[in-house]
Amino acid sequence: MSIKIIYCIPSLYSVSGMEKTLTTKANYFAEKLNYQITIVLTDGKEKPFAFPLSDKINIINLDVNYDDIWGYNVIKKPIFYFYKQIIYKKRLTATLKKIKPDITISMLRREINFITSIKDGSKKIGEIHFNRLNYRDFNTKGKYKGIKGVLARLWMRQLIHNLKKLDKFVVLSHEDMGQWPELNNVSVIYNPNDKFPEIISNCDSNKIVAAGRFVNQKGFDLLLDAWKIVAEKHSDWTLSIYGPGSKETYLDQIKLNKNSDNCFLYDAVPDLSPKFAESSIFAFSSRFEGFGMVITEAMACGLPPVAFACPCGPKDIITDGKDGVLVEPLNYIELANRLIYLIENPKIRKEMGKNALQRAQRFRIEVIAKEWEELFIEVLK
């Protein structure tokens, strides 16, 4: 069954989970299921895509350029934002009526404010790549205070109003699904993994690996404090962290902790699989996530993860004590102790690695694409 789908996303030049996930799904839908896929962008017209995209996918850039808004002062920003919203709605409406898709999917960015009002005949689906508690939460802690709290509540009320109008709203975990009690149109579909390398870890090396953007959300400051404890007992082991972003603060922390000889920070690499394969444990220290796709990628290389059970994702992915270890969120001492446990118990570490590889099969693109196909058919009926 050939289905015509339009995805709406700001851009595809960022090396982040949402862009990677969309690219993975769109490539599979176009190449394997023969869907007619169009991706509509608003920004990044001159920038190269972060991930390879199939030639069968049609790209339309509406050239709205929301990024320009950041150059204006606080008074002009809202004025130009609403002006660009008008432009975006007008151009997106014309695009939908011209292409006539069966389904239009919003990645829950700016078009979610008006997409259901566009009467082009397509079914409207929203998919979120964050968890509710941290989705545009103005202080990232889920606690609304003062004027920020008022704005956050008003924004969420408006969002819920728009989400109710969707034919389907897709979240990334069952944990997060429980955070949307106002909605009766919610489905859970995990993020897919399309990389299952032939060379996997035997969990024999004295190496621990982590990966993600060098931002507060990823909790690398907590991981580095945990590593200080680990390294005091096992100085022959190393920790390597890969990702984009400024590393200066973290390098200072490594020096302060006196771990410069066994803790290393690297820039992002196109493919983490070889780094996973040469390691024995994957450390995950995020304060919050939408899903935590990097966990499934590490597991697909036979690595047992030791992860904070943060909202949301890790608890959906990891079976504690079987294919990985879940740790109390933000508790870096417990994180250190669980890393030490796997270091000192190689037999358990290897068994968890085998189970992790088996668990990772659940997140294969073939499995996830089938779930999306079933959802599309349901919506179109």
C-alpha positions as CSV (number, residue, x, y, z in Angstrom):
1,M,0.0,0.0,0.0
2,S,1.6,3.2,-1.1
3,I,1.0,6.1,1.2
4,K,1.8,9.8,0.5
5,I,3.2,11.4,3.7
6,I,4.5,14.9,4.5
7,Y,6.7,15.5,7.5
8,C,7.1,19.0,8.9
9,I,10.3,19.8,10.8
10,P,12.3,23.0,11.1
11,S,15.6,21.7,9.6
12,L,17.8,18.6,9.0
13,Y,21.2,20.0,9.7
14,S,21.4,19.4,13.4
15,V,23.1,16.3,14.8
16,S,20.4,15.4,17.2
17,G,17.9,12.6,17.9
18,M,14.8,14.1,16.2
19,E,16.6,14.7,12.9
20,K,18.3,11.3,13.1
21,T,15.1,9.5,13.8
22,L,13.1,11.2,11.1
23,T,15.9,10.5,8.5
24,T,16.0,6.8,9.5
25,K,12.2,6.4,9.2
26,A,11.8,8.4,6.1
27,N,14.6,6.5,4.3
28,Y,13.0,3.1,5.2
29,F,9.5,4.2,4.3
30,A,10.7,5.5,0.9
31,E,13.1,2.7,0.1
32,K,11.4,-0.4,1.6
33,L,7.7,0.4,1.7
34,N,7.6,2.7,-1.4
35,Y,5.8,5.5,0.4
36,Q,5.9,8.9,-1.2
37,I,7.7,10.9,1.4
38,T,8.1,14.7,1.4
39,I,9.9,16.6,4.2
40,V,8.9,20.3,4.6
41,L,11.5,22.5,6.2
42,T,11.4,26.1,7.4
43,D,15.1,26.8,8.0
44,G,18.6,25.8,7.1
45,K,18.2,26.2,3.3
46,E,22.0,26.4,2.6
47,K,23.1,23.9,5.2
48,P,24.0,20.3,4.5
49,F,21.9,17.5,6.1
50,A,23.3,15.9,9.2
51,F,22.4,12.4,8.0
52,P,22.2,10.8,4.6
53,L,18.8,11.1,3.0
54,S,17.4,8.8,0.2
55,D,17.1,10.2,-3.3
56,K,13.5,9.1,-3.3
57,I,12.6,11.7,-0.7
58,N,11.3,15.1,-1.8
59,I,12.6,18.1,0.2
60,I,10.8,21.4,0.2
61,N,12.2,24.4,2.1
62,L,9.6,27.1,2.7
63,D,12.3,29.6,3.5
64,V,10.6,31.0,6.5
65,N,13.8,31.3,8.5
66,Y,12.6,31.4,12.1
67,D,16.3,31.4,13.1
68,D,16.4,35.1,12.1
69,I,14.3,35.9,15.1
70,W,17.2,35.4,17.5
71,G,18.8,38.5,16.0
72,Y,16.1,40.8,17.2
73,N,15.6,42.4,20.6
74,V,13.0,41.2,23.1
75,I,10.3,43.7,21.9
76,K,10.7,42.8,18.2
77,K,11.0,39.0,18.7
78,P,7.3,38.3,19.3
79,I,6.3,40.6,16.4
80,F,8.5,38.9,13.9
81,Y,7.5,35.5,15.3
82,F,3.8,36.0,14.6
83,Y,4.7,37.5,11.2
84,K,6.6,34.4,10.3
85,Q,3.8,32.2,11.6
86,I,1.5,33.8,9.1
87,I,4.0,33.2,6.3
88,Y,4.5,29.6,7.4
89,K,0.8,28.8,7.6
90,K,0.2,30.3,4.1
91,R,3.1,28.5,2.5
92,L,2.4,25.2,4.2
93,T,-1.3,25.4,3.3
94,A,-0.4,25.9,-0.4
95,T,2.1,23.0,-0.3
96,L,-0.4,20.6,1.3
97,K,-3.1,21.5,-1.2
98,K,-0.7,21.0,-4.1
99,I,0.8,17.7,-3.0
100,K,-2.4,16.3,-1.5
101,P,-0.8,13.9,1.0
102,D,-2.7,11.2,2.7
103,I,-1.1,12.0,6.0
104,T,0.7,15.1,7.4
105,I,3.0,14.6,10.4
106,S,4.1,17.4,12.7
107,M,7.2,16.9,14.8
108,L,5.4,19.2,17.3
109,R,7.2,22.3,16.3
110,R,5.6,25.7,15.2
111,E,3.1,24.2,12.8
112,I,1.3,22.3,15.7
113,N,-0.4,25.6,16.4
114,F,-2.4,25.6,13.2
115,I,-1.9,22.4,11.3
116,T,-5.3,20.9,12.1
117,S,-7.0,24.0,10.7
118,I,-5.6,23.4,7.2
119,K,-8.4,21.7,5.3
120,D,-6.4,19.8,2.7
121,G,-8.0,16.4,3.3
122,S,-5.0,14.8,4.9
123,K,-5.0,13.1,8.3
124,K,-3.0,14.9,10.9
125,I,-0.5,13.1,13.2
126,G,1.8,14.7,15.8
127,E,4.9,13.0,17.2
128,I,6.9,14.3,20.1
129,H,10.6,13.7,20.7
130,F,10.7,15.0,24.3
131,N,8.9,14.0,27.4
132,R,6.0,16.1,28.7
133,L,7.6,17.2,31.9
134,N,10.6,18.7,30.1
135,Y,9.0,19.8,26.9
136,R,9.7,23.5,26.8
137,D,9.6,23.6,30.5
138,F,11.0,27.1,31.3
139,N,13.2,25.9,34.1
140,T,13.7,22.2,33.0
141,K,12.6,20.9,36.4
142,G,8.8,20.6,36.0
143,K,8.1,23.1,38.8
144,Y,6.3,26.2,37.6
145,K,7.1,29.4,39.5
146,G,6.3,33.0,39.1
147,I,5.7,34.6,35.6
148,K,7.6,31.7,34.0
149,G,5.1,29.3,35.6
150,V,2.2,31.3,34.3
151,L,3.6,31.3,30.8
152,A,4.4,27.5,31.0
153,R,0.8,26.7,32.1
154,L,-0.7,28.8,29.4
155,W,1.5,27.3,26.7
156,M,0.7,23.8,27.9
157,R,-3.0,24.5,27.9
158,Q,-2.8,25.7,24.3
159,L,-0.7,22.7,23.3
160,I,-3.3,20.3,24.8
161,H,-6.0,22.1,22.9
162,N,-4.2,21.5,19.6
163,L,-3.2,17.9,20.4
164,K,-6.8,16.9,21.0
165,K,-7.6,17.8,17.4
166,L,-5.0,15.4,16.0
167,D,-6.0,12.1,14.5
168,K,-3.1,10.5,16.4
169,F,-0.5,11.7,18.9
170,V,2.6,9.5,19.1
171,V,4.9,9.5,22.2
172,L,8.2,7.6,22.6
173,S,7.6,5.7,25.8
174,H,4.8,4.2,27.9
175,E,6.2,6.2,30.8
176,D,5.5,9.4,29.0
177,M,2.1,8.2,27.7
178,G,0.9,8.3,31.3
179,Q,1.8,12.0,31.5
180,W,-1.0,13.0,29.0
181,P,-4.2,12.1,30.8
182,E,-6.2,14.8,29.0
183,L,-5.8,13.0,25.6
184,N,-7.5,9.9,24.3
185,N,-5.6,9.7,20.9
186,V,-2.1,8.8,22.2
187,S,0.0,5.9,20.9
188,V,3.5,4.7,21.8
189,I,6.0,3.9,19.1
190,Y,9.7,3.7,20.1
191,N,12.5,5.3,18.2
192,P,14.1,2.9,15.6
193,N,17.7,1.7,15.2
194,D,18.9,0.9,11.8
195,K,22.5,-0.1,12.7
196,F,23.3,-3.6,13.9
197,P,27.0,-4.0,13.2
198,E,28.6,-7.4,12.6
199,I,31.5,-6.5,15.0
200,I,30.2,-6.3,18.5
201,S,31.7,-6.0,21.9
202,N,33.0,-9.0,23.8
203,C,33.0,-6.9,27.0
204,D,36.6,-7.8,27.7
205,S,38.3,-4.4,27.4
206,N,38.9,-2.0,30.3
207,K,36.8,0.7,28.6
208,I,33.6,2.5,29.4
209,V,31.9,4.7,26.9
210,A,29.3,7.5,26.9
211,A,27.9,9.7,24.2
212,G,25.7,12.8,23.7
213,R,25.8,16.6,23.4
214,F,27.9,18.4,25.9
215,V,25.0,20.1,27.6
216,N,23.5,20.1,31.1
217,Q,20.7,17.7,30.1
218,K,23.1,14.9,29.4
219,G,24.5,15.0,32.9
220,F,28.1,14.5,32.1
221,D,29.0,16.5,35.1
222,L,27.4,13.8,37.2
223,L,29.1,11.1,35.2
224,L,32.5,12.7,35.8
225,D,31.9,12.8,39.5
226,A,30.9,9.2,39.4
227,W,34.0,8.4,37.4
228,K,36.2,10.0,40.1
229,I,34.9,7.3,42.5
230,V,35.3,4.5,39.9
231,A,38.9,5.5,39.0
232,E,40.0,5.5,42.6
233,K,39.3,1.7,42.7
234,H,40.1,0.9,39.0
235,S,42.6,3.3,37.6
236,D,43.4,0.8,34.8
237,W,39.9,1.5,33.3
238,T,39.1,4.5,31.0
239,L,36.1,6.5,30.3
240,S,35.6,8.1,26.9
241,I,32.7,10.5,26.1
242,Y,31.8,11.4,22.5
243,G,29.7,14.3,21.4
244,P,29.3,17.9,20.0
245,G,29.4,21.0,22.1
246,S,31.7,23.0,24.3
247,K,33.9,20.8,26.5
248,E,35.8,23.4,28.5
249,T,33.8,23.1,31.7
250,Y,34.0,19.3,31.7
251,L,37.7,19.4,31.0
252,D,38.2,21.6,34.0
253,Q,36.1,19.2,36.1
254,I,38.3,16.3,34.9
255,K,41.5,18.2,36.0
256,L,39.9,19.1,39.3
257,N,39.0,15.4,39.9
258,K,42.6,14.4,38.8
259,N,41.3,12.0,36.1
260,S,43.2,13.4,33.1
261,D,45.0,10.1,32.6
262,N,41.9,7.9,32.3
263,C,39.0,10.2,31.2
264,F,38.8,11.5,27.7
265,L,36.4,13.8,25.8
266,Y,36.0,13.5,22.0
267,D,34.1,15.3,19.3
268,A,31.1,13.6,17.8
269,V,31.8,10.8,15.2
270,P,29.5,9.8,12.3
271,D,29.3,6.2,13.5
272,L,29.6,5.2,17.2
273,S,29.5,1.5,16.5
274,P,33.3,1.0,16.4
275,K,33.6,2.9,19.7
276,F,30.9,0.8,21.3
277,A,32.5,-2.4,20.0
278,E,35.8,-1.7,21.6
279,S,34.2,-0.9,25.0
280,S,32.7,-3.1,27.8
281,I,30.1,-0.8,29.4
282,F,27.9,2.0,28.3
283,A,27.3,4.8,30.8
284,F,24.1,7.0,30.5
285,S,23.8,10.0,32.8
286,S,21.0,12.1,31.4
287,R,18.8,14.2,33.7
288,F,15.9,13.8,31.3
289,E,15.3,12.4,27.8
290,G,12.6,12.0,25.1
291,F,13.7,8.4,24.7
292,G,17.5,7.8,24.9
293,M,18.1,6.2,21.5
294,V,21.9,6.0,22.1
295,I,21.1,3.4,24.7
296,T,19.6,1.1,22.1
297,E,22.5,1.8,19.7
298,A,25.0,0.7,22.4
299,M,22.9,-2.4,23.2
300,A,22.9,-3.3,19.6
301,C,26.7,-3.5,19.9
302,G,26.4,-5.9,22.8
303,L,27.1,-3.3,25.5
304,P,25.3,-3.5,28.9
305,P,24.1,0.0,29.8
306,V,24.3,1.5,33.3
307,A,21.8,4.3,33.2
308,F,19.9,6.8,35.3
309,A,16.2,5.9,35.3
310,C,15.4,9.4,34.2
311,P,12.2,10.6,32.6
312,C,11.7,9.2,30.0
313,G,12.9,6.2,28.1
314,P,15.5,4.2,30.0
315,K,12.8,2.4,32.0
316,D,11.1,1.4,28.7
317,I,14.4,0.2,27.2
318,I,16.3,-1.5,30.0
319,T,15.2,-4.5,32.1
320,D,17.1,-3.8,35.3
321,G,19.6,-6.6,36.2
322,K,19.0,-8.5,33.0
323,D,20.1,-6.5,30.0
324,G,21.4,-3.5,31.9
325,V,21.3,-1.5,35.2
326,L,18.9,1.2,36.2
327,V,20.2,3.8,38.7
328,E,18.3,6.3,40.8
329,P,18.2,9.6,38.8
330,L,21.0,12.1,39.7
331,N,22.5,9.7,42.2
332,Y,26.1,9.7,40.9
333,I,27.4,7.7,43.9
334,E,25.0,4.9,43.0
335,L,26.0,5.3,39.4
336,A,29.6,4.8,40.4
337,N,28.9,1.8,42.5
338,R,27.0,0.1,39.7
339,L,29.8,0.7,37.2
340,I,32.2,-0.7,39.7
341,Y,29.9,-3.8,40.1
342,L,30.1,-4.6,36.4
343,I,33.8,-3.9,36.3
344,E,34.4,-6.4,39.1
345,N,32.0,-9.0,37.8
346,P,33.0,-9.8,34.2
347,K,30.8,-12.9,34.0
348,I,27.7,-10.9,34.8
349,R,28.9,-8.0,32.5
350,K,29.2,-10.4,29.6
351,E,25.8,-12.0,30.2
352,M,24.2,-8.6,30.4
353,G,25.9,-7.7,27.1
354,K,24.4,-10.8,25.4
355,N,21.0,-10.0,26.8
356,A,21.4,-6.3,25.7
357,L,22.0,-7.4,22.2
358,Q,18.9,-9.5,22.2
359,R,16.8,-6.7,23.7
360,A,18.0,-4.3,21.0
361,Q,16.2,-6.4,18.4
362,R,13.0,-4.9,19.7
363,F,14.1,-1.5,18.3
364,R,15.0,-2.6,14.8
365,I,13.7,-0.3,12.1
366,E,11.9,-3.2,10.5
367,V,9.9,-3.7,13.8
368,I,9.2,0.0,14.4
369,A,8.3,0.6,10.7
370,K,5.7,-2.1,11.0
371,E,4.1,-0.4,14.0
372,W,4.0,2.9,12.1
373,E,2.5,1.2,9.1
374,E,-0.3,-0.3,11.2
375,L,-0.9,3.2,12.7
376,F,-1.1,4.8,9.3
377,I,-3.6,2.2,8.1
378,E,-5.7,2.7,11.2
379,V,-5.8,6.4,10.8
380,L,-6.7,6.2,7.1
381,K,-9.5,3.9,7.8
